[in-house]
Amino acid sequence: MRVNQHLSRKLVVSLLPLLVSCANVAQPLPSVHPSLNASNSRWDEASQTLTITQSVTFANKSVDVANDKALDEVMEDFYWTIPKNIKKVVIGENVTVTGHFRFSDEQVLTGQDRFTSRIFGTNTKAWARGLNQKQDKGTTCARNGKPGAVAGDDRIHDCQKWQYGGVSVESNAPVKASYTIKNLTIENPRTYAITAIRHRMIVDGVNIINTRPYPDYQSNSDGIGGGPGSRVTNTYIDTWDDSIKLYKDGMHVENVTIIHNPNGSPFQLGWGNKKPANFTLKNIKVIQAKPSKRNRFNLALFANSGGKIASTVNIDGFIADYESTAILNKCGENQVMPFAYISNPQSTLTLNVADNAALQINAPAKVCGKGKVLGLSDFNAKQAVTLKRGNIAKVTGCLQCEPK
């Protein structure tokens, strides 16, 4: 009996290296983008997780990926729809994926390092508009029963841009699901950074930055848009278009810093008609970008750029300061910067500030446009906005999130 036990122990000990070796054997990759393979990716079947371990460019093998112009011409191969059997995609530390992602199911896209796990688009300005960087005559969205069209050297029309950005959701993906992006950087996406129309997006610990040469008015580099109940937390946005789309009811934004550049609004309420909706902004810091020589902006802190909206914004900790010399390119040639631009005469923006909430807003004017701003009764439409309440030191925005 003792001999058998001794032999059994020896057998187990001798098999241990073999067992460890088998455990470390790379598991075959599932169906993935053609640019992903065993040399740059790792698959874990048990957790259904794909980890991208080396920098990679999504493109056909025949494309010279070092040539920006050639890469700009790559259309669908630049995008990877994550298969349903992959539940999580991890971008490794110090790994850049030059290419964009589309969710197909309830999935997670995450980085190992917020600052060095990157999704990159293009250094080209106005990618959607082709080489001439202008929308050509004949390019149009689908209207009045007519299909959308792309003319000249344009690559996509305006209503397609949400599908051709950094991260989006396939239109046929489950609506009653959540789609998560966290702990990574999205730099210079071809169009929007993160967008869904009907789907709930969970965005946490993300940096969205535009490093194309100043200025960048035509790239449609919007930040984040999502369906009802979307959440944006611990995020830093420095882009050249609308930062966050407050479109669908129940969006919650917390611990966020936004750099307000001359183009776009930190909080866009609608370019077209929207259903009445409620939103929450908590611990938000909006910083006016370093003034240009003209110090002019195309949109205000809150903007209803078109269509009828009825937005209620609940605020719990908020800072936004604008210089007295800031000018808005709306409502006249030299309209001093208001904190809100409400274009439609039937539109309303209602601001509710939580009891004891810290609030600081400095703007040369209250509002311009034909719509109304309700709430905050101490605002005067003809005077500069100067508000300070509560302990402003508690309003930090996204702490230690600035790009390194």
Backbone torsions as a table, in degrees:
resi	resn	phi	psi	omega
1	MET	NA	-46.5	179.4
2	ARG	-64.2	-36.6	179.1
3	VAL	-63.2	-44.6	178.8
4	ASN	-61.2	-41.7	178.4
5	GLN	-63.4	-41.0	179.7
6	HIS	-63.2	-43.8	178.4
7	LEU	-63.6	-38.4	179.7
8	SER	-63.4	-42.6	179.3
9	ARG	-64.2	-42.1	179.4
10	LYS	-62.8	-37.9	-179.8
11	LEU	-65.7	-44.3	179.3
12	VAL	-62.0	-45.4	-179.7
13	VAL	-61.3	-41.6	-178.3
14	SER	-70.4	-26.8	-179.7
15	LEU	-84.6	-16.7	-175.4
16	LEU	-56.2	-48.4	179.1
17	PRO	-58.7	-37.3	179.3
18	LEU	-66.7	-41.2	178.6
19	LEU	-63.5	-43.9	178.9
20	VAL	-63.2	-42.6	179.9
21	SER	-60.9	-42.6	179.8
22	CYS	-64.4	-37.2	-179.1
23	ALA	-65.5	-28.3	-176.8
24	ASN	-92.1	-2.2	178.6
25	VAL	-65.1	131.6	-178.9
26	ALA	-61.3	132.8	178.1
27	GLN	-84.0	140.6	-179.6
28	PRO	-56.8	139.4	179.5
29	LEU	-71.8	145.2	170.7
30	PRO	-73.6	-173.3	176.3
31	SER	-66.3	120.9	-175.8
32	VAL	-135.3	-179.8	175.4
33	HIS	-59.3	142.0	-178.6
34	PRO	-55.6	-23.8	-179.5
35	SER	-80.5	-9.2	179.5
36	LEU	-97.9	138.0	-179.2
37	ASN	-155.5	-177.1	-175.4
38	ALA	-65.6	-18.2	-179.7
39	SER	-82.9	-19.3	-178.8
40	ASN	-126.1	5.1	-177.1
41	SER	-145.6	157.6	179.0
42	ARG	-136.5	137.6	-176.8
43	TRP	-116.1	135.3	174.0
44	ASP	-118.6	108.0	-175.7
45	GLU	-64.5	-39.9	-175.3
46	ALA	-59.5	-42.4	-179.5
47	SER	-99.5	-0.6	-178.2
48	GLN	53.2	46.6	-176.8
49	THR	-115.7	129.5	173.8
50	LEU	-106.9	124.4	177.7
51	THR	-109.6	124.8	176.3
52	ILE	-90.2	114.2	-169.2
53	THR	-100.3	-15.4	179.7
54	GLN	-132.9	150.2	178.3
55	SER	-60.3	144.3	-173.4
56	VAL	-151.6	153.0	175.2
57	THR	-117.8	129.8	177.7
58	PHE	-80.9	106.4	179.4
59	ALA	-169.2	161.5	174.6
60	ASN	-66.0	149.3	-177.5
61	LYS	-59.5	-24.3	-177.6
62	SER	-78.1	-9.4	-175.9
63	VAL	-86.3	134.9	173.6
64	ASP	-79.4	95.1	-172.8
65	VAL	-70.2	-13.3	176.3
66	ALA	-81.1	-9.8	-179.8
67	ASN	-99.5	107.9	-175.8
68	ASP	-58.5	-39.8	-178.8
69	LYS	-64.9	-41.5	178.0
70	ALA	-65.6	-40.9	-179.1
71	LEU	-67.7	-35.2	178.7
72	ASP	-61.5	-25.6	-178.7
73	GLU	-82.7	-9.8	177.7
74	VAL	-74.3	123.5	-177.4
75	MET	-100.2	-96.7	-172.0
76	GLU	-64.2	-29.8	179.8
77	ASP	-67.1	-15.8	178.5
78	PHE	-79.0	-9.2	-175.3
79	TYR	-118.2	137.9	177.6
80	TRP	-120.2	116.9	171.1
81	THR	-82.2	113.4	-175.8
82	ILE	-66.6	121.5	-179.3
83	PRO	-60.7	154.5	-175.7
84	LYS	-64.2	-27.5	-178.3
85	ASN	-77.7	-6.3	174.0
86	ILE	-101.4	114.1	-175.5
87	LYS	-92.6	-22.6	179.6
88	LYS	-143.2	136.5	171.4
89	VAL	-117.7	126.9	-179.7
90	VAL	-113.0	127.1	173.0
91	ILE	-96.5	121.3	-172.9
92	GLY	-67.0	169.2	175.1
93	GLU	-64.6	137.8	-178.7
94	ASN	59.6	33.5	179.1
95	VAL	-119.3	129.9	175.6
96	THR	-114.5	125.5	171.6
97	VAL	-100.1	110.0	173.7
98	THR	-87.3	97.0	-172.4
99	GLY	158.2	170.4	-174.5
100	HIS	-126.7	162.8	-171.4
101	PHE	-121.2	148.4	172.5
102	ARG	-130.8	128.8	175.9
103	PHE	-78.0	145.6	174.8
104	SER	-119.2	-13.3	-177.1
105	ASP	-155.5	-179.1	178.2
106	GLU	-66.0	107.8	-171.3
107	GLN	-142.2	166.6	179.4
108	VAL	-124.0	133.1	172.8
109	LEU	-119.8	115.8	-173.0
110	THR	-138.9	160.7	175.7
111	GLY	-112.7	159.6	174.1
112	GLN	-83.8	-21.0	178.7
113	ASP	-143.4	122.5	-175.0
114	ARG	-53.2	-36.9	-172.0
115	PHE	-94.5	-25.9	-175.1
116	THR	-113.1	-7.4	171.2
117	SER	-90.2	107.3	-166.9
118	ARG	-124.3	145.1	165.3
119	ILE	-110.3	122.0	-176.6
120	PHE	-118.5	145.3	179.6
121	GLY	-106.5	-86.4	-176.6
122	THR	-155.0	149.8	172.7
123	ASN	-83.5	-7.2	-177.9
124	THR	-76.5	130.9	175.3
125	LYS	-77.4	148.8	174.4
126	ALA	52.4	45.9	-178.0
127	TRP	-52.3	-42.3	-175.8
128	ALA	-63.4	-22.6	-173.9
129	ARG	-97.6	6.5	173.9
130	GLY	79.6	-170.5	-173.4
131	LEU	-63.3	-32.8	-179.0
132	ASN	-81.7	-4.6	176.7
133	GLN	57.2	26.9	177.5
134	LYS	-132.9	147.4	174.9
135	GLN	-74.3	121.3	-176.6
136	ASP	-80.7	151.4	178.4
137	LYS	-60.5	129.7	-178.6
138	GLY	105.8	-16.0	174.2
139	THR	-79.5	123.2	-174.8
140	THR	-156.4	153.8	172.4
141	CYS	-72.8	166.6	174.0
142	ALA	-66.9	128.5	-179.1
143	ARG	-147.3	143.8	174.2
144	ASN	51.4	42.4	178.0
145	GLY	81.2	-2.3	179.8
146	LYS	-97.6	139.7	-179.3
147	PRO	-69.5	159.5	175.0
148	GLY	-65.8	157.4	-177.6
149	ALA	-141.3	149.2	176.2
150	VAL	-123.2	126.0	-175.9
151	ALA	-121.2	167.7	177.2
152	GLY	58.6	-136.5	179.3
153	ASP	-100.6	12.5	176.2
154	ASP	-61.2	147.6	-178.9
155	ARG	-97.2	-37.0	178.0
156	ILE	-147.1	159.8	175.8
157	HIS	-93.8	172.1	-169.2
158	ASP	-58.2	-36.8	-176.3
159	CYS	-80.6	-1.7	175.4
160	GLN	-98.9	-10.3	-169.4
161	LYS	-61.8	-31.4	-179.6
162	TRP	-65.8	-24.7	-180.0
163	GLN	-84.2	-11.6	-173.4
164	TYR	-117.3	26.6	177.6
165	GLY	-99.0	-164.5	-174.3
166	GLY	-63.6	-50.7	179.1
167	VAL	-140.5	128.0	178.2
168	SER	-140.9	179.6	-179.7
169	VAL	-122.6	131.7	176.1
170	GLU	-59.3	140.3	-174.8
171	SER	-62.3	-25.1	-179.4
172	ASN	-95.4	8.9	176.2
173	ALA	-69.7	153.8	-178.6
174	PRO	-56.8	132.6	-179.9
175	VAL	-77.7	-37.1	-179.4
176	LYS	-85.5	63.8	-179.5
177	ALA	-154.0	167.0	176.9
178	SER	-118.3	145.7	-176.7
179	TYR	-124.7	120.2	-166.5
180	THR	-112.4	131.3	172.4
181	ILE	-126.0	126.1	-177.4
182	LYS	-152.8	154.9	168.8
183	ASN	57.1	50.1	178.2
184	LEU	-156.6	176.0	177.7
185	THR	-118.7	136.2	171.5
186	ILE	-112.6	117.7	-175.8
187	GLU	-118.7	127.9	175.7
188	ASN	49.5	52.9	175.5
189	PRO	-59.9	154.9	-177.9
190	ARG	-58.8	-40.4	173.6
191	THR	-134.2	-120.4	-178.0
192	TYR	-65.1	156.7	179.5
193	ALA	-81.8	-58.6	-177.9
194	ILE	-135.7	120.5	-175.5
195	THR	-146.7	136.5	166.8
196	ALA	-145.6	153.7	-179.2
197	ILE	-99.7	-46.2	-176.7
198	ARG	-110.9	-12.5	-169.1
199	HIS	-97.5	145.6	-179.2
200	ARG	-78.8	120.7	180.0
201	MET	-105.1	137.1	174.9
202	ILE	-115.4	108.3	-176.9
203	VAL	-115.4	119.7	-176.5
204	ASP	-142.5	128.7	175.8
205	GLY	67.2	42.7	-176.8
206	VAL	-115.6	138.9	170.4
207	ASN	-105.7	128.3	175.8
208	ILE	-117.3	114.5	-172.9
209	ILE	-133.1	150.1	176.3
210	ASN	-118.6	115.2	-179.7
211	THR	-112.2	13.3	175.0
212	ARG	-67.4	156.7	-177.0
213	PRO	-56.5	142.5	178.7
214	TYR	-73.1	138.2	-9.0
215	PRO	-89.5	173.4	-177.1
216	ASP	-141.8	76.3	-172.8
217	TYR	-82.7	-23.0	-166.2
218	GLN	-111.2	10.8	-173.3
219	SER	-88.4	-5.6	-176.6
220	ASN	51.8	47.3	-175.0
221	SER	-89.1	48.0	179.2
222	ASP	-59.9	156.0	-176.5
223	GLY	-85.4	-83.8	-169.4
224	ILE	-131.9	134.0	170.4
225	GLY	-139.6	143.3	-178.7
226	GLY	-152.0	171.6	179.3
227	GLY	-79.5	-174.6	-178.2
228	PRO	-54.5	138.0	176.4
229	GLY	76.9	11.8	179.5
230	SER	-67.0	153.4	-179.5
231	ARG	-129.6	137.0	175.8
232	VAL	-127.8	115.6	-176.5
233	THR	-134.9	149.6	172.7
234	ASN	50.6	49.3	-171.5
235	THR	-127.9	147.8	-178.1
236	TYR	-122.4	127.3	-176.3
237	ILE	-127.7	123.6	176.8
238	ASP	-137.0	87.3	-174.4
239	THR	-134.3	179.6	-173.2
240	TRP	-117.1	37.1	172.0
241	ASP	-157.2	-164.9	-178.2
242	ASP	-58.3	131.6	-175.9
243	SER	-79.8	-52.8	-179.6
244	ILE	-132.3	130.5	178.1
245	LYS	-90.5	110.9	173.6
246	LEU	-90.6	81.3	-175.0
247	TYR	-110.8	-48.2	-171.0
248	LYS	-103.1	141.1	-172.9
249	ASP	-55.3	140.4	172.2
250	GLY	87.9	7.5	178.4
251	MET	-67.0	134.3	-178.8
252	HIS	-119.4	125.5	-178.5
253	VAL	-123.8	123.4	-173.5
254	GLU	-146.3	140.3	179.2
255	ASN	57.4	57.5	-174.7
256	VAL	-127.6	137.2	172.8
257	THR	-114.3	133.0	179.6
258	ILE	-126.2	130.2	170.9
259	ILE	-91.7	120.7	-178.8
260	HIS	-91.2	101.0	177.3
261	ASN	-83.8	169.5	-174.6
262	PRO	-60.3	-18.8	178.8
263	ASN	-115.3	137.0	177.2
264	GLY	93.0	163.8	179.9
265	SER	-113.2	140.2	172.8
266	PRO	-56.8	-39.4	179.7
267	PHE	-131.1	100.6	179.5
268	GLN	-88.6	127.2	-176.5
269	LEU	-96.8	-17.7	177.4
270	GLY	160.4	134.3	170.3
271	TRP	-99.0	-4.5	178.2
272	GLY	-151.8	-179.5	-178.3
273	ASN	-59.0	135.4	177.9
274	LYS	-131.7	148.2	175.8
275	LYS	-69.7	152.6	175.9
276	PRO	-53.8	138.5	-174.8
277	ALA	-150.9	153.1	178.2
278	ASN	-114.6	143.2	-178.3
279	PHE	-137.8	156.2	176.6
280	THR	-123.0	128.8	174.5
281	LEU	-119.4	119.7	-176.4
282	LYS	-132.6	128.0	-179.8
283	ASN	54.6	65.0	-176.5
284	ILE	-114.1	134.3	176.8
285	LYS	-125.6	119.1	178.0
286	VAL	-110.4	126.3	-176.1
287	ILE	-115.7	124.4	175.0
288	GLN	-66.1	129.6	177.6
289	ALA	-60.6	157.1	178.1
290	LYS	-53.5	124.5	-173.5
291	PRO	-59.0	140.0	170.0
292	SER	-80.7	-179.8	-179.9
293	LYS	-60.1	-35.8	-177.8
294	ARG	-89.9	-22.2	179.7
295	ASN	54.4	45.1	-179.1
296	ARG	-110.3	146.8	-179.5
297	PHE	-127.3	146.4	178.7
298	ASN	-83.5	-26.5	-179.6
299	LEU	-143.6	159.4	-176.9
300	ALA	-90.7	-179.5	178.9
301	LEU	-53.0	-50.9	171.7
302	PHE	-112.5	134.2	-176.9
303	ALA	-139.5	129.5	165.7
304	ASN	-108.4	94.5	-171.9
305	SER	-79.1	-18.0	178.4
306	GLY	-175.8	157.1	179.5
307	GLY	78.4	170.8	-178.8
308	LYS	-93.2	130.4	177.2
309	ILE	-132.0	157.1	172.1
310	ALA	-139.2	84.4	-172.2
311	SER	-103.5	134.0	173.3
312	THR	-114.8	121.1	-177.4
313	VAL	-114.2	120.1	179.8
314	ASN	-98.7	121.6	-170.4
315	ILE	-112.2	133.4	176.3
316	ASP	-141.0	81.4	-177.5
317	GLY	96.0	106.1	-172.0
318	PHE	-158.3	133.5	175.0
319	ILE	-131.2	132.0	171.8
320	ALA	-152.1	121.3	-178.2
321	ASP	-125.4	129.4	178.1
322	TYR	-123.6	142.1	180.0
323	GLU	-68.7	151.8	-178.1
324	SER	-65.6	-18.6	-179.0
325	THR	-90.2	-3.5	-177.2
326	ALA	-67.4	138.6	-177.1
327	ILE	-122.2	141.0	175.7
328	LEU	-103.7	132.5	-179.9
329	ASN	-81.3	49.7	176.6
330	LYS	-145.1	163.6	169.8
331	CYS	59.4	35.1	179.2
332	GLY	115.0	165.8	-172.7
333	GLU	-67.5	-38.5	-175.0
334	ASN	-126.6	47.5	176.6
335	GLN	-69.7	115.9	177.2
336	VAL	-65.5	153.6	-169.5
337	MET	-62.9	115.7	172.6
338	PRO	-88.1	167.4	174.9
339	PHE	-85.5	-12.7	178.7
340	ALA	-143.5	139.7	172.2
341	TYR	-120.3	113.7	-177.6
342	ILE	-119.3	103.1	-168.3
343	SER	-76.4	-40.4	-170.5
344	ASN	-85.1	132.5	-178.3
345	PRO	-63.9	-18.7	178.7
346	GLN	-96.5	1.7	-176.7
347	SER	-87.0	147.1	174.5
348	THR	-135.4	139.5	170.5
349	LEU	-118.6	117.6	179.0
350	THR	-107.2	124.8	-179.7
351	LEU	-108.7	121.8	176.2
352	ASN	-114.7	125.1	-179.7
353	VAL	-106.5	127.3	-179.0
354	ALA	-61.7	149.3	176.7
355	ASP	-57.4	134.6	177.9
356	ASN	65.3	12.4	178.7
357	ALA	-74.3	143.5	175.1
358	ALA	-78.0	133.6	-176.8
359	LEU	-148.5	130.2	173.8
360	GLN	-141.9	116.1	176.9
361	ILE	-132.2	123.5	174.9
362	ASN	-125.1	119.1	178.5
363	ALA	-148.0	146.7	-178.8
364	PRO	-62.3	-21.6	179.9
365	ALA	-148.0	166.8	-179.5
366	LYS	-82.8	-60.5	-171.6
367	VAL	-153.8	149.5	167.0
368	CYS	-135.4	164.6	-172.3
369	GLY	107.6	177.9	-174.2
370	LYS	-93.7	-9.8	-179.4
371	GLY	-86.4	-172.2	-174.4
372	LYS	-124.8	149.0	169.5
373	VAL	-112.3	124.2	-177.8
374	LEU	-111.3	163.6	-176.6
375	GLY	83.5	178.2	179.9
376	LEU	46.4	67.6	-172.1
377	SER	-62.9	-15.0	-179.3
378	ASP	-82.9	4.9	172.2
379	PHE	-81.6	143.7	174.4
380	ASN	-122.2	125.1	-171.8
381	ALA	-58.2	-25.9	-174.1
382	LYS	-101.3	1.6	-176.4
383	GLN	-118.7	163.4	174.5
384	ALA	-64.9	150.9	178.0
385	VAL	-92.9	120.2	176.3
386	THR	-136.6	98.4	-177.4
387	LEU	-122.6	137.2	173.5
388	LYS	-149.8	118.0	179.7
389	ARG	-136.6	149.6	171.9
390	GLY	68.2	-170.1	-177.0
391	ASN	-87.0	95.6	-176.0
392	ILE	-63.6	-26.6	-179.0
393	ALA	-60.6	-21.9	-179.8
394	LYS	-78.4	-14.6	-179.9
395	VAL	-88.8	104.3	-172.9
396	THR	-110.5	-16.6	-169.8
397	GLY	65.0	-143.1	179.9
398	CYS	-90.5	107.6	-175.2
399	LEU	-73.7	135.4	175.0
400	GLN	54.5	38.7	-177.6
401	CYS	-107.6	-8.8	-178.3
402	GLU	-58.7	139.7	179.9
403	PRO	-56.1	140.7	-178.5
404	LYS	-87.7	NA	NA
